Amino acid sequence: MPLPKPLIAGALTLLAGCASQPQPEPAAPAESHIPPMHSILNTPLLYSDGQPIAVEQLARRWKQADVVVIGEFHGHNGAHLLEARMQMALFNERPDQILSLEPFNADHQDALDRYLAGDLGEAEMIEDADAWDNYRAGYRPLVTFAANLERPVVAANAPATAVRCVGRRGPDALQRLDDATRALLPDDPFRGDAAYRRRFFEALGGHGHADDNALENRYQAQLLRDNTMASRILDALEANPGAQVLHITGDFHSADRLGTVALLQARAPELAIRVLSPIRVDDPARPAFEEGDLTRGDAVYLLAPLPAEYLDPERMRAAIGERFSRAGEIECP
């Protein structure tokens, strides 16, 4: 059931009043060995133009943007906290907000819409929409906020079947997909640029050689994701004139305005797009920036490292293998 609008407005006003300026962290006593609170809680700090800035200040600066893209490190609790705070702050400035999410695929838009309309329970939506495993911890606050305010939520990513089949067999795999799946994909689905290609192959340890078919296919699958997300954002803007889209995606799809951001700008040069990118630092309260950190987005937010997932290499390899085996359950026509 949607929250009463006076209650929502009051909550937003209270939040805005509580955090209008970045608050310095109290210094611990000299004899204390307690780590800084930012490192314990992963509470993100924002920087714009090289200077700290509050969430609400940044939202006011970006009030007129057509699209705000927040890159994340998937599963990082600090990133998800920052996203929820930015969603509220941006809504306070631009109530005509559309939430766009990489974690939902375009072929599951109907299930997501049914949940937003109150026709599905959360567990049913998670099952029917094939939501990511960390939906409840990472994306529930964003979707619930939009649902309570009766705002649209876009399932932005390409269908998993299309992505995985292209990753295995190359771009020609699209021609063997069913008509309904192909209809969800954009024109020119493998559009890209040299800078993004170079970053992708460097990240995966390749060199972009024409005979490296496995990596080349994975790159084409990546482009399919990015082009689909760009196209879905444009469709949402066309269907909701004057709205502002808040798009949540992995950092690789948006850092340095590459990936989805570059393709969105190429498809619609007139759009005002702002990018908020994450940076990992050992201590967000006393960051040591590396060259290029502060220009990865129009603004950046700082995250402390998460605890190591595995100390046993064998267990890590087994877990990765299990993930790949689950991905292999999709059959390509």
C-alpha positions, 0 to 999 in steps of 0.5 A: 500500500502506498505511503500517505503523501504527507508522511513521505513529504515530511520524511524527505524534509526531515532527511534533507534538514538532517544532512544538508552539510557534510559533518566532520567525524569526531576524532577518537581519543589518542589511546583508542584503537577503534577504526574510523566509523566510515570504515566500520559502517561503509558510510559513503563520502561524496566528492565533487570537483575534488571537494566533499559534498553532501548528498542533498547538495549534489541532488540540487546541482543535478536537479536539471539532469535528464539522467543520473547514473550511479555506478556500483560495486555489486553487493557492496552495502555502502554503495546500496546505502548511497543509492537509497540516499541519492534516490530520496534526495533526487526525488525531493528535487524532481518528483517525476523520477523513474528508477532504472535497474541493471539487475532486472532484465527487460523480458521480466518487466511484466513481473516487475510491473505486476509487483508494483501494482500490488498483484504479486508478493515480493517472493513471487516477484523475485521468482517470476522476475529472476531477481538477483540473489541480493535483491532484498539486501541491495535493491529492495529499498529502491524498488519499495521507495518507487512503489510507495510513490507510484513511480515507474521502475524499468527492467533495463538489462538485456534478456539473459538468454540473449546475453549468454548465447551471444557470449557463447556463440557470438552476435549471430546467436541473436538471429536464432532467438525467438521473435519476442526476445529479439523485439526487446533488443535495440537497433544496432545492439553491438555499437561500441567504441575503441576506448571501451573495447580496450578497457574490457580486454585489459580487464579480462587479460586479453588483447583484442585479437581477432582470433580470440573468439571467446573474449570477443564473444564476451565483449559483444555480450557486454555491448548487448547489455550496454546498448539495451540499457541505453535504449531502455532509458531512452524509451522511459524518457520518451514515455514520460516526458520531463521525467528524470531517470535514475539508473543503477548499474555496475561501475564498469558500465559507467566509469569515465562515462564509457559503456552505457553512458557513452552509448546513451549520449551517442544515441541522444546527444542532447541529454544532460547525463550525470555520473556518480562513480565509486572509488575504493579507498582504505579509509574514506575519512582520510582518502589517498586518491590515485591519479584519475580517481576524482574524474571517474564520474561527474562526482565520486563516492568513497567506499572502504573495502569489504571483508575478504570473501574467501581465504581458501583458494580452493573454496573460491574456485569451487564457488566460481565454478558453481556460478558458471554451472548455474549460468550454463543452464540456459540453452541456446537455440 
